[in-house]
Amino acid sequence: MLLAFGSIEVEGRRYDHDVVIDRGEVRKRSKKPSKPYRERYGHTPLSVGEDIPWGGDHLIIGTGVDGALPVMAEVLAEARRRGIDVVAVPTAEACRLLAPLPARDVRAILHVTC
């Protein structure tokens, strides 16, 4: 994975938006369900209303180049309820954590700005 502010390359394909990776499938992160919380956080946070790739033992959240993506407490509570360990770190670190994993084990949300 290659990361630059505002874009990320996954498996040789460049994306100019946040991405969700679910067992090797990459899709655009839909922030719409989280938009109502933007004013509260000063940034559109990650909320449980989004299509989060639940499953597996781990969910890796790349919180942006500077680590500024807020992750709502409800997301962490839902992960605990499901027995999923959440690792929320700046996106470059998230990419390093994802690199050695087989595609079938990857469940991640990667924010590409801030």
N, C-alpha and C positions, 0 to 999 in steps of 0.2 A: 504494500500500500504506500502510496505517495501522498503527502498532505501539503497543501499550500493554503494560505488564507483564502477562503471562499471556494475551494475545490478539493476534491479527493479522487485519487485513482485507485480503483479496486479491480483486481484481476485484469488489468490492462485497459479498463474503461474509465473515462473521466466523468465525474459528476460535479456539477456546479451548485449543489444543494445538499442539505443534510440527507443522510441515508440510513436505512434500516437494513441490517443483514440478518437473515433468518435461514440458517442451515445452508449457506452458500448462495441464496437468492438475495439480490440487492434490489431495493425499491426506494423511492423517494419518501422521506419522512413527511407525513401530513400533519402540519402544526395546527390546523384549523380547530380541533377540539381543545387545544390549549390556549388559543387566542384570548378567551375571556379573562385569563389570569395575568395577561401581559402587564397591565397597569400595576398590579400588586407587586410584581417582581422586577419591573423595569426592563423586562426581556420576556419573550415567550418561553415559559418553562416546559419541562417534560411533565405531562400529567397522565393519569391513568386512563383518560379518555382517548388517548392515542392508541394506534395499533402496535402495541409493544410485543416483541417476539418472546412471549413467555414460553417456558419449557427448558429442559436441560437443567444443569446445576448452576450455571452462571449467566448473568446478563452484564455485558460490558457497555458502559455509557461513556462515549467520548464527549467531554463537556466543552469542547471548543479549543481554539489555539491558546487562549489565555485561561481556559477553565471556567468561563463565566456562565455556562448554561445552568440555570437552576433546575434541580430535580425535586419535584414536590414530595413532601413526606408521604403522601398517599401512594406514590410509586414504590417507595421503599417498604411501606407497610404491606402492600400487595405482594411484593417479592418475598418478604418474610413469611406471609401466609402460605405462599406456594412452595416454600423451601428453596428459594433461589437466592444465591449470593450475588449481590450487586457490587460491581466495581465501577465507580464513577471517577474518572481521571481525565486530565486534558487529552484531547484527541490524539496527539502524537504518541503519548504513552499508551493509550488504548490500542493504537495500531501496532505497537511493539508487542503488546500482550496477545493480540489476535494472530500475528504473523505465524507462530509455530503450530497453531491449532488446525486440525483438519476441518474443511468447510462444513461438514455435517455437525460439528460441535459449536459453530459460531452463531451466537445470538447477540447482536449489538445494535446500538443506536449511536451514530457518529455525527456530531455537530461540527460544521466546517468553518464557522466564523467565531468571533470573540472568544 
